[in-house]
Amino acid sequence: MATSSIFANFDIKNKKEAEDFVNAIDKSLDYNTNKNLIQYDELKDSNAIKSLWAKRK
């Protein structure tokens, strides 16, 4: 539903406009890929988990 409402505002009439639109989407995806991602280590040790929870208080 959200996608249909977003694309309802586009009026692509020819091949050039369609290619420009696809290129813009591709450029946006390339720009945003892995940007501002924070990586976290998984805590498996129960003492490490308890220590983390103790810090939140």
Secondary structure, DSSP 8 states (H G I E B T S, - for coil): -HHHHHHTT----SHHHHHHHHHHHHHHHHHHTTTT---------HHHHHHHHHHT-
